Amino acid sequence: MRGLEEEFIPSTPGKFKDKTYYSVNRQFHRCFASTSTMFLWALFLIALTASYWSFQSFMDSGTRYLSSTWGSLHWEKQVRDSAQIHRVNGISVLVTGAAGFVGSHVSIALKKRGDGVVGIDNFNNYYDPSLKEARKNLLNSQNIFIVEGDINDMRMLAKLFDIVTFTHVMHLAAQAGVRYAMENPQSYVHSNIAGLVTLLEACKNANPQPAIVWASSSSVYGLNEKVPFSESDRTDQPASLYAATKKAGEEITHTYNHIYGLSITGLRFFTVYGPWGRPDMAYFSFTRNILQGKPITVYRGKNRVDLARDFTYIDDVVKGCVGSLDTAGKSTGSGGKRRGPAPYRIFNLGNTSPVTVPMMVGMLEKHLKVKAKKHVLDMPGNGDVPFTHANISSARKELGYKPATDLQAGLRKFVRWYLSYYGYSQEKSVK
């Protein structure tokens, strides 16, 4: 065995290596080796951490894809589950504009009686989107799935019809509002005309074809002075672009019924109001301004005649919508080809009891217990009409439609909802 002293014997004859040199050199190599090892371990740990987070990010992205992206496996399951029918002779309905005012109410009514319901809505910002989100949460609580998308997206519609054999389509998606058409006319053409055609194309190509019920409007009566408004009256004098797009919709749907055998029912709504309503409607904005102490603008017609509307409570309109679905009759086309005549119907859904706008304001004052600050002005040329009044005899006969809520009772229910939703107490509203 070699002694420790032999470590210092020169390896080359004639040369001598000093002990101190060897000791320092050895310590340096040991330190360097130790540092290199630690450095390699550090690199390894960094790489491992990076790999973990990359994998986690990938998994999170995958989870988001599976849960929210249209066309994903989880998305398809949500659509199928929502479309399941839970009653004998039930129907499966695609509701467009499902996060809207009428759409949300109709969706819930159908779901509660056991029908399959799948909604679609683009959640645009025409009015406060948070209200639509709140309605969406309400629908989710009823196990109604809402697809976020545009009805102009043909690929998405084709996918929905591929996943579910819808028996009916309740088409309520539209760009609403008479006055806003003067600011953004393109949005009305995009939604009310192009969107309608896209949806009809999807329905035409479906096999079997669904029956279609869709929302027209009392606005189509335009400048017609004959009262009450009947479905057989002239509708070729629209007073606004909104009315013109709805009139165009009636002509377009008639064409698809005639050529492709689609069963189509058009509903002319008359000033629908109630809980979860649209903030752009007069009764809604009046309530907000009265509570906030702000003045409201009340328009009047020619010769200082008060404007009047056939206000129709939401629950009554829902009954008319559901009755239209139940009596729609089947489409007769197959593979985009008409096999025979199919039903084509148009109904007024109103209350038949017009009330002047000043009278409506008085009812709000009574329920809110606050006096309104009113500015009375002559009606500008913005597309509004001086009055609406529905003849509902056809809907009563064919649908069993019978409105049961007058404006006084309906506004009381609306005010109760408004105070609750926006966090007002009755004491707060009095101040």
C-alpha angles and dihedrals in degrees: 000000000000119000123235089249090065088070088075098049109117114255090210119054113247093024127095127200116214119234092230092053092051093048094051093042092050092049090048092053092047092050092046091049091049092048092048090051092050090047091052091048090050091051090049092051092047091050091047092050092047090049091051094051092045090052091046090050090049091050092047091050090048091049091050089049093050093046106039115014115101111244094028122126094253091046090054090050091052090051093049094046092050091049094053114123116226103185138060112271090005124159134229112226134192106208116198117202087025094158090054128096101268094026095059093048094048092047092053093046091053094045094049092057092050105263124138113252132186118177133204127193136158094212093221122182100243083123133004105314090205089074090055090048089052090051089048090055089050090053092046089055087059091050093252113145117216119204111212105222149101123270087225088068101099094181092057093046091049089051092051092050089047092054098042132034096221113200092195142019120210103198110198101140111116144130101261133197132075100222098043089064088075090059101040112017094161092066090061093052091046096051107024099040112016092036092049092051092048091052093047090051090054091049092047092053095045118104110239097024116230125231111250130219115180141177116254117165144240084238089083088077086069114164094359109136099189111106140242095030112240128193090244093057123108115275101178098105106072115182097203141030089247090057090046092054091050091049088049088051091056091053092045093050090049089055093051090047091051098044104032105026096242114165104232134182121183120201121203104208119207114212100310115205140169144094115346088020131156115284092217092065117102098240090052098047091043090055092050095048095044091054091047093049093245124139121256126216115230115191126208131197134235116319088016093289114161117247114244133199135193093232111202122196116233096239091057092049091049090055089052091050094049091045089053091053092048094051098035100112123217129292113245102207129101128190090359093306127113115238097181145331117311130197118276115185140166124195137182114229106195140125098245091223111095116202125196118244093242089054090051090051090051090054091051091050089053095050095041093042088223129114114235123232102226132199110191114204138168113262112263123223094264100126099271117135124221097238146357128204125171129216102207100178093114093050091046091052100041102031103026086241113174119162111220106179123078122205095258092056094039094052090048089057091045094051091049090053093044094052091048097045096047095039101249123149120207088246091052092050092055094059 
